[in-house]
Amino acid sequence: MPELTEKQREFLQNPYVGVVTTLRADGSAHSTVVWVTAENGYLGFNTARGRLKDKNLRDDPRVTLTVLDPADAYRWVSITGRADVTEQGADDEIDRLSKKYLGKDEYPWRDPAQQRLRVKITPEKIEGHGLDD
């Protein structure tokens, strides 16, 4: 299994949004913006039960996550692999992501009726540009 370089891990600590691409049942791509987590060997994002990403990943776990530096689009990391979706730790994770992206200790748009999901990506391919040269 490929692993992120140290510079790629450092890059993913920045509050740069990612674009995650999943596959619809008809095979077409579905891409959305996500907040990215990369900590303790865990790489992924957070979503909510019932969203199209959730449905797509239950049907087909293949996923690609690309993160670009907003100040330099030629600095990026892209991870392609398989997703594992779980509810465990998802509420805590969305709060950590809120701190990373908004500077707020708690996710401000929490809906008590909504079940948060943690999506972990097991990398099969890692590509990047502008980080290790």
N, C-alpha and C positions, 0 to 999 in steps of 0.2 A: 504494500500500500504506500503510495507517495505521501510525503510529509511536507508541510510548509517550511520554508527556510526561516531563519531568525528574522531577517528583514521583512519577509512577508507577514510573519506573526506580528511584528511591531506595526506594520502598515495597517493591519486589521484592528488594531487597538484604537485607531482614530475614529471619530464619529462620522465616517463616510457611509452613506447608504449603499445598499447593494441592489442588484436586480437579480431576482430569482426566476428561473424558467422551469416550468413543469410541463407535462404533456397532457393534453385533453384526450378524451376517449377516442376521438377521431384521428389522433396523432399530431394535431396541430399544436404549436407552442403557445403557452400562456406565460407572459412575463409581467412581474409586478415588483414594485420597490419594497424593500424590507430593511429593517434594522438588523445588523449583523453582530453575532457574538462569536468570539474566538478566545477561549480561555481554558486552561488546563487540558489541552488536547481536544477540546470540544469545539466544533465549528458548526455554525448553523444560524437559525433565525427563529422568530416566534410568530405565531399566527393564531387564528381562532377557529374553533370547530365550525364547520359549515361553509367556510370560505372556499372558493374554487381551488386554491392551492391545496387545501386539506383533502378535498375530494380527489383531485388529480393524483396526489401522492399515495392515497389509499389504493387507487387503481393501478398506478405505475410509479414506483419509488425513484425513478431516474430524475435527476435534478442538476441544474447548473446554477451557480451563484457567482456573479461578477461584481467586483467592487472597484470603483474608479476614484482617483483623487480628484475632487471637484476643481482644484486649482491647476491640474495638469492631467488631462485625459489620457496621456500616454504613460501614466503610472497606474498600473492596475494588477489585480489578481483575479483569476477565474478558477473555480473549483467545480469539477464535474464528478458526480458520484451517485450514491444511493442514499435516500433519506430514511431515517427511522423517526417516527412521530410518536410522542408520548405526552401525557398530561402531567407526568411527574416533574416537579420543579418549574413548570411553565409560568406560574404566577410570580414566583420569585425572580425568574429570568426577565419577565417583562418590566419589573421594577428596576432591575439592574440596567436594562437597556434604556429605560426612561432617564436614568441618571446619566448614562453615557451620551445620549442624543439630546436631551432636553435640560439636563442639570436638575431634574426633579427626582426626589427620593421615591415617589410612587407614580405609577402610570396614571396620568390624569383622566384618561377616557375609559376607565375600567367600567364594564357593564357586568353587574353581578349575575346576570342571566347567561353570560357568555363564558364558555370554557376555553381557556387559553391552551395552546399546544406548543411544545418545544420540538423543533425539527433539527435533528443532528444529521450532518452529512458525513458519510464515510467516503473520503476522496478516492477516486479511481484515476483522476488526472488533475494535475495542478499546473496552470500556466500563469505567467506574469510578464510584466514588462516594466522597465524603468526602476526596479528596486534592487537588483543584485549586480548592477554593473558599476 
